[in-house]
Each structure stands twice: as structure tokens, then as C-alpha cells.
Amino acid sequence: MPFQPFDIHEDIAKAWTPPGAFYTDETAYEAAKERVFAPSWQFLGDLDAAKVPGQATPFTILEGCLDEPVVLTRDANDQIHLVSNVCTHRGMLVVEGACNERFLRCRYHGRRFGMDGRFQHMPEFEGVEGFPCEKDHLAPIPRFEWSKLLFASIRPSHSAEDVLRPMLDRVGWMPLDQAVHEPTQSRDYMVNANWALYVENYLEGFHIPFVHASLNSVIDYGRYAVELHDHCSVQVAYTDSGGDVFALPESSPDYGQSIAAYYFWVFPNLMFNFYPWGLSVNVVRPLGPSRTKVSFIRYVWDPSRLGTGAGGDVDRVEREDEAIVEAVQKGLRSRIYDRGRYSVARETGTHHFHRLLTQALFGG
């Protein structure tokens, strides 16, 4: 049946999952772009992209889905700016590649902007009434910085502080300032499944004993914990196997525990997987109703611990997850299946995601 608005009951014991049609319908996918992703905070990269005055680096907010062009700059006063990368004259991209300049100039007709995006000059524009005005500047883009990590939103429905606060409070002690982006450790995966299927699989440890034998051997499934927050959640993987664990400071609420990994999810599509060796930022990029690109972006602060513990074979775990969600996508094309139920004990994270999803899509 075609996609129709649906509700997820607030009581997980009474709730039904989204209908199968949601994961295959083009209308549902397009609605999610504007109602779910455009108001969300997205991970862009890190501030090393504009490390010295005069540097400018273009980015795309959620490439393949929102495709919003922006540019990160650092001006002569050493101030960071994030502005629209679309010329206010005729829509040309202003910065087409990383560069180091005194100002930004569109190569189409020569319109010039300061590194802060403010309009400076336009040739052959004498006689244009009311010019220049505020609309002739490159629009500033809402941004948030956590250590060196950079986030942006086109039209945020909530402040970044409200969205990310539980993660910052819980693991803010980790040495992100020492983390080095490792392209050789990073990788993109193409998944033939709806983006939401990938997210909801991530949000429950229920499948770990059945799908991830290697991961299950280094964590304590019985103590696997899920904690819910307004705009995010965290899964905490404990271990009793004597494997690689965090050296937690006394300021941590988990001090004294043997924790192998923290898995933070931020609505709707960001995942921050903290391991003793560093951080894997996973960005789920919707490309269509049944096509998703997942980017694993690695930041390493202790390379000697790579290949150990819960973060020891992330590629294998990803491929196992990929096979599962692709099979589910095929199953959801069924004319017989409609909706399922939740495990009260093990699927609170997935239920939480579905509640936030329906609120963003349909309000209420």
C-alpha cells in the first residue's frame, strides 16, 4: 500500500513499528529531506580545513540528500566563518576548491565577498537601485564547534547545545584536540536499503548475539545498556573479558566501570562511536528510498590500540550489518507484511528513534 502518515505509540509495550511502505515510498523519502534532515544538525568535518588566515574550504551539507553548498573560511583576524557558497548574483558556486585568498570572488561575473561573506564589489552594476543590500551578502550558516569537530544546520529546529549536550557531558573529557583524522582508516559503504533501516539497526543491541559473533565475544551482552535523551541516545558496551577498555577519569559518571565502547546516536543520522583508540563518526547519507551511503570518518588519538576490543574489527561489523538491513529492505517490499512490535527490554532505542521521526514528519 502507498505511504500514509502513521503514529508510534509512546508506550513501547503498546507500540507498532512504522509500516513497511514508509521504507520504499518516494514521497516519504522526499518528505524526510525537508522535515527531518533540513532542520537537523549535520557533521561537516573539522576546523583543520581552515587552519590559517586566508584559507577557504567548500563543504556540502549532507551530500546526496540536502546537497547544500557552504564554505568554511578563516579571515585575516583569525576568525572562523561558515557561509553559503552560492553567489548572490546568479547562483554560481563561489569557492570550487580549497584555496588561500584575501577575499572570495565568483569567477562567473566577478562578484567579490570578504572572507566573512560580506559583499565587497560587483563590476558593471552601476544604476541598480537599492544595491547592495543585506541579500547581497553570503548568508551565514548556523554552526557549532566541539573541540575541532564542526557541525552545521540549514534551519535548526533546536540549538546544537540542546541536541549534543548529553554526549558532551558524558565524554567531553576525551582528548578530541589530540585526535588526528586518518583517511586510511576511513571508508564509505554503499547500502541497498533505506536510511532509517540502517539507523534503527544501529540503535539496538538485540541483534548482536545473532549477527556479530566477534563483537559479542568482547562485550557483556547482559549488561549492554541504552540511555535515551531528548534528541539523542547512547549505548554503553561493558566488558568482563579483560579486553581493551577506557581509562575513565574520576569525573566520569562511569568511573570504575569496564567500558569497551560508547555508541552515541544524534537524530536523525549521526553516530559517534568512541573506542579507546579514538572516534569513528558515522554519517548516514540517504540517496533514495532504498539506497544509502554510510561514511565512517575516523579520528585516532592512540594508534597503538587500533585493532583491539570492541572497535577492533569495525569493517567486519559494518558488513554484517549491511547484509542484514539489505535483506530487511527486500522483506519490506512484501504485500503481506505491514507493521511489527518492539521488544520492551531491547528495542527502546529504536522505538525512541521512531517517535522522534514521526514527530518531525507529522508534528504532534
MIKOL-470120 format. One line per 5 residues: number of its first residue (from 1); their letters; for each residue x, y, z of C-alpha. Coordinates in Angstrom, 2 decimals. Layout:
N
NUM> A> X/Y/Z  ...;
This chain:
364
1> MPFQP> 0.00/0.00/0.00  1.23/3.61/-0.59  2.83/5.62/2.17  0.40/7.19/4.66  1.01/9.19/7.88;
6> FDIHE> 1.43/6.90/10.87  1.83/7.14/14.63  4.14/5.39/17.09  2.54/4.87/20.49  4.50/6.47/23.33;
11> DIAKA> 4.22/3.23/25.35  6.65/0.77/23.79  4.59/-2.14/25.12  1.65/-0.97/23.00  3.52/0.42/20.01;
16> WTPPG> 3.76/-0.87/16.45  6.72/-0.13/14.18  6.40/2.07/11.05  4.58/0.42/8.13  6.71/-1.27/5.51;
21> AFYTD> 5.58/1.22/2.87  7.47/4.01/4.63  10.82/2.43/3.70  10.09/2.07/-0.01  8.00/5.12/-0.94;
26> ETAYE> 9.49/8.07/-2.86  7.03/10.52/-1.28  8.14/9.51/2.22  11.79/9.94/1.23  11.22/13.44/-0.17;
31> AAKER> 9.21/14.47/2.90  12.08/13.37/5.16  14.51/15.63/3.30  12.70/18.82/4.25  11.05/17.84/7.54;
36> VFAPS> 13.69/15.59/9.10  17.09/16.50/7.63  16.90/20.21/6.72  16.20/21.23/10.37  18.83/18.84/11.78;
41> WQFLG> 22.45/19.35/12.77  24.92/17.66/10.44  28.60/16.82/10.81  30.77/18.73/8.31  34.34/17.85/9.21;
46> DLDAA> 36.93/19.61/11.34  38.47/23.04/11.73  41.78/21.92/10.22  40.12/22.71/6.88  40.64/26.41/7.67;
51> KVPGQ> 43.70/26.35/9.88  45.39/29.61/8.89  44.10/33.07/7.91  43.07/33.22/4.27  42.07/29.59/3.98;
56> ATPFT> 38.69/28.70/2.47  37.34/25.17/2.03  33.98/24.28/0.45  31.71/21.68/2.05  28.36/20.17/1.19;
61> ILEGC> 25.83/19.69/3.97  24.62/16.06/3.73  25.85/15.35/0.21  23.46/13.26/-1.86  20.42/14.33/0.16;
66> LDEPV> 20.32/18.02/1.13  23.29/18.98/-1.09  23.60/22.43/0.46  26.87/24.20/-0.59  28.71/26.07/2.18;
71> VLTRD> 32.24/27.34/2.65  34.41/27.46/5.77  36.82/30.39/5.96  39.32/31.97/8.32  39.78/35.72/7.91;
76> ANDQI> 42.80/37.96/8.44  41.77/38.47/12.07  41.92/34.69/12.62  38.13/34.42/12.92  36.24/31.39/11.57;
81> HLVSN> 33.17/31.85/9.34  30.75/29.42/7.74  28.67/30.96/4.95  26.62/29.96/1.94  28.79/29.06/-1.05;
86> VCTHR> 26.22/30.28/-3.59  26.86/33.64/-5.25  24.07/36.11/-4.57  24.12/37.29/-8.20  23.24/34.26/-10.34;
91> GMLVV> 23.75/31.23/-8.08  27.25/30.17/-9.12  29.42/28.34/-6.60  31.84/30.92/-5.20  34.58/28.61/-3.91;
96> EGACN> 35.08/25.49/-6.02  38.10/24.07/-4.22  40.25/24.64/-1.16  42.25/27.85/-1.53  44.10/30.60/0.32;
101> ERFLR> 42.96/34.13/-0.62  42.41/37.65/0.73  38.76/37.59/-0.41  36.23/35.36/-2.19  35.41/36.08/-5.83;
106> CRYHG> 32.88/34.40/-8.09  34.57/33.50/-11.37  31.30/33.84/-13.33  30.88/37.65/-13.24  33.47/38.78/-10.70;
111> RRFGM> 31.29/39.47/-7.64  33.58/39.77/-4.63  32.99/38.99/-0.96  35.07/39.27/2.19  36.18/36.13/3.98;
116> DGRFQ> 33.24/36.75/6.29  30.83/36.57/3.32  30.08/40.31/3.26  29.60/41.79/-0.21  32.52/43.98/-1.35;
121> HMPEF> 32.33/44.72/-5.07  30.46/43.95/-8.29  31.57/45.22/-11.72  29.10/46.71/-14.20  26.35/47.22/-11.63;
126> EGVEG> 26.03/50.98/-11.74  22.41/52.15/-11.78  20.96/49.13/-9.96  18.52/50.52/-7.39  18.82/49.52/-3.75;
131> FPCEK> 22.15/47.83/-4.36  23.90/46.46/-2.41  21.55/45.28/0.33  21.59/42.56/3.01  20.60/39.91/0.48;
136> DHLAP> 23.79/40.56/-1.46  25.95/39.10/1.33  26.66/35.37/1.53  24.25/34.16/4.22  25.88/32.95/7.46;
141> IPRFE> 25.20/29.29/8.23  24.42/28.23/11.82  27.41/26.28/13.09  28.65/24.58/16.25  32.16/23.56/17.22;
146> WSKLL> 33.08/20.79/19.62  36.84/20.91/20.03  37.93/20.59/16.37  34.69/18.97/15.14  32.37/21.16/13.08;
151> FASIR> 28.57/20.90/12.80  26.13/22.92/10.68  22.42/23.23/10.09  20.41/24.89/7.34  17.47/25.86/9.57;
156> PSHSA> 17.91/24.29/13.01  14.79/23.37/14.95  16.83/23.13/18.18  20.13/24.57/19.35  23.20/22.41/18.88;
161> EDVLR> 23.87/22.67/22.61  20.47/21.13/23.38  20.97/18.36/20.83  24.56/17.42/21.67  24.73/18.22/25.40;
166> PMLDR> 24.30/14.61/26.69  27.28/13.50/24.59  29.44/16.48/25.53  28.71/15.98/29.23  29.36/12.22/29.13;
171> VGWMP> 32.57/12.03/27.11  33.79/15.62/27.00  36.93/14.50/28.83  38.18/12.54/25.81  41.22/14.06/24.01;
176> LDQAV> 39.49/15.23/20.82  42.02/18.04/20.47  44.70/15.36/20.03  42.69/13.31/17.54  44.07/13.05/14.02;
181> HEPTQ> 41.82/12.45/11.04  43.05/9.24/9.39  41.84/8.95/5.78  43.42/5.48/5.52  41.21/4.34/8.41;
186> SRDYM> 38.07/5.98/6.95  35.74/4.40/4.43  32.41/4.79/2.63  29.89/1.96/2.35  27.04/1.76/-0.14;
191> VNANW> 23.97/0.06/1.32  20.96/-1.03/-0.72  18.48/-0.14/1.98  16.52/2.80/3.36  18.48/5.13/5.64;
196> ALYVE> 16.04/4.60/8.53  16.60/0.84/8.46  20.30/1.40/8.91  19.69/3.76/11.84  17.21/1.53/13.65;
201> NYLEG> 19.53/-1.46/13.33  22.31/0.61/14.91  20.07/1.61/17.81  19.57/-1.82/19.33  21.99/-4.40/20.64;
206> FHIPF> 19.29/-7.06/20.35  20.83/-8.48/17.17  24.44/-8.61/18.43  24.46/-12.27/19.61  22.78/-13.35/16.37;
211> VHASL> 24.73/-11.27/13.84  28.07/-10.15/15.36  29.89/-13.14/16.85  33.23/-11.33/17.08  31.75/-8.26/18.77;
216> NSVID> 29.66/-10.39/21.11  32.83/-12.13/22.32  34.36/-8.89/23.67  31.32/-7.22/25.29  28.95/-8.27/28.05;
221> YGRYA> 25.60/-8.56/26.27  23.73/-8.99/29.54  24.87/-5.54/30.73  24.50/-3.78/27.38  22.74/-0.50/28.26;
226> VELHD> 20.68/2.01/26.27  20.07/5.53/27.62  17.58/7.89/25.95  17.75/11.70/25.74  15.61/14.31/24.02;
231> HCSVQ> 17.45/14.33/20.68  19.94/11.51/21.02  20.73/8.26/22.76  23.77/6.31/23.91  24.52/2.61/24.02;
236> VAYTD> 27.17/1.59/26.51  29.10/-1.61/25.87  30.55/-3.08/29.06  33.03/-5.91/29.11  34.18/-8.51/31.63;
241> SGGDV> 36.51/-10.24/29.22  39.60/-8.24/30.18  39.70/-6.65/26.73  40.62/-3.12/25.79  38.69/-0.58/27.91;
246> FALPE> 38.71/3.15/28.63  40.86/4.60/31.39  37.98/6.62/32.81  38.74/9.75/34.86  37.21/10.22/38.28;
251> SSPDY> 34.99/12.96/36.83  33.26/10.41/34.60  29.87/9.11/35.83  31.13/5.68/34.71  34.34/5.78/36.75;
256> GQSIA> 35.33/2.32/37.94  33.43/0.50/35.16  34.98/-1.59/32.39  33.61/0.05/29.26  34.67/-1.08/25.80;
261> AYYFW> 32.71/1.48/23.74  30.21/4.32/23.79  27.81/4.43/20.83  26.15/7.84/20.61  23.40/8.49/18.09;
266> VFPNL> 22.18/12.02/17.27  18.85/12.42/15.50  18.39/11.72/12.71  21.53/10.21/11.13  24.76/10.83/13.05;
271> MFNFY> 26.67/8.22/15.04  29.68/8.86/17.26  31.41/5.63/18.22  34.03/6.17/20.92  36.68/3.50/21.45;
276> PWGLS> 39.90/3.56/23.47  41.80/4.25/20.25  39.63/7.21/19.18  36.37/8.14/17.45  34.53/6.88/14.40;
281> VNVVR> 31.99/9.42/13.17  29.43/7.58/11.06  27.30/9.75/8.77  24.27/8.06/7.23  23.58/9.79/3.90;
286> PLGPS> 20.21/8.99/2.26  20.48/8.72/-1.53  16.98/7.42/-2.26  14.21/5.30/-0.75  16.36/2.17/-0.94;
291> RTKVS> 19.90/3.50/-1.31  22.17/4.82/1.46  25.80/5.86/1.72  27.41/5.44/5.13  30.67/7.30/5.73;
296> FIRYV> 32.97/6.11/8.52  35.24/9.05/9.39  37.99/8.08/11.84  39.80/10.28/14.34  42.62/8.48/16.15;
301> WDPSR> 44.36/9.57/19.35  46.01/6.26/20.32  47.06/4.30/17.21  48.68/1.60/19.38  45.18/0.41/20.36;
306> LGTGA> 43.78/0.11/16.84  42.60/-3.42/16.08  41.70/-4.25/19.68  38.49/-4.52/21.71  35.00/-3.53/20.57;
311> GGDVD> 36.48/-1.24/17.93  38.92/-3.83/16.68  37.14/-5.04/13.55  34.66/-2.30/12.70  34.72/-3.15/8.99;
316> RVERE> 33.52/-6.71/9.64  30.71/-5.49/11.91  29.64/-2.99/9.24  29.49/-5.64/6.53  27.44/-7.88/8.79;
321> DEAIV> 25.00/-5.03/9.47  24.88/-4.17/5.78  23.82/-7.70/4.84  21.06/-7.64/7.46  19.48/-4.31/6.52;
326> EAVQK> 19.62/-5.11/2.81  17.71/-8.32/3.49  15.17/-6.38/5.56  14.71/-3.90/2.71  13.77/-6.80/0.43;
331> GLRSR> 11.38/-8.15/3.04  9.61/-4.81/3.40  8.54/-4.95/-0.23  6.18/-7.74/0.81  2.47/-7.28/0.08;
336> IYDRG> 1.74/-9.26/3.24  3.91/-7.60/5.90  2.68/-4.33/7.40  3.95/-3.47/10.91  5.75/-5.23/13.76;
341> RYSVA> 6.15/-4.91/17.55  9.06/-3.92/19.81  11.00/-5.80/22.46  10.35/-3.81/25.64  13.71/-4.93/27.02;
346> RETGT> 15.92/-4.49/23.95  14.43/-2.07/21.42  13.94/1.13/23.40  16.47/2.96/21.23  14.69/2.02/18.02;
351> HHFHR> 11.29/2.96/19.49  12.76/6.32/20.59  14.04/6.97/17.05  10.67/6.15/15.53  8.93/8.53/17.95;
356> LLTQA> 11.28/11.38/17.01  10.89/10.52/13.32  7.10/10.72/13.35  7.19/13.96/15.34  9.48/15.53/12.71;
361> LFGG> 7.45/14.17/9.78  3.92/14.77/11.02  4.17/17.04/14.09  2.49/16.39/17.42;
